[in-house]
Amino acid sequence: MAHKHTADPAEIMRGTGHPELEYAAGWTIAGLVTIGTIVAAWVFAI
C-alpha cells in the first residue's frame, strides 16, 4: 500500500516517524557545517 503524503504543514513538520534518526542527522549536519566553517576560516586566514 502506497503512502499518501498530504501538503498539510503540520503533517510535514511531524516527520516520517523516525525522530531519533532526524535528530541524529540534524546534529551531524550541524557539526559538519561548524567544522567546515572553522577549517575554511583557518585555511583562508579570515
DAUR-V764290 format. One record per residue. N is the residue number from 0. RES is the residue in one letter. PHI is phi in degrees with one decimal (* if undefined). PSI is psi in whole degrees, -180 to 180 (none if undefined). NEAR is the number of other ideal C-beta (glycine too) atoms within 10 Angstrom. Layout:
N RES PHI PSI NEAR
N RES PHI PSI NEAR
This chain:
0 M * 130 3
1 A -78.4 149 4
2 H -79.3 134 5
3 K -102.6 116 5
4 H -92.6 131 9
5 T -97.7 159 8
6 A -89.6 9 6
7 D -67.7 119 9
8 P -57.0 -35 8
9 A -63.5 -38 7
10 E -67.4 -42 10
11 I -64.6 -44 11
12 M -66.9 -25 7
13 R -69.0 -24 10
14 G 90.6 -170 11
15 T -99.9 5 10
16 G 94.9 14 7
17 H -127.4 65 10
18 P -61.7 -35 10
19 E -68.7 -34 7
20 L -67.7 -44 11
21 E -64.6 -38 12
22 Y -63.0 -48 11
23 A -64.0 -43 11
24 A -63.9 -41 11
25 G -61.1 -47 10
26 W -67.3 -36 10
27 T -63.7 -47 10
28 I -63.0 -44 10
29 A -61.6 -41 10
30 G -64.6 -44 10
31 L -64.3 -40 10
32 V -63.0 -43 10
33 T -61.9 -48 10
34 I -61.8 -43 10
35 G -60.7 -40 10
36 T -65.1 -43 11
37 I -63.8 -46 10
38 V -63.1 -44 10
39 A -61.0 -44 10
40 A -63.0 -38 10
41 W -69.8 -47 9
42 V -64.1 -44 8
43 F -90.4 5 7
44 A 50.3 47 5
45 I -76.0 none 7
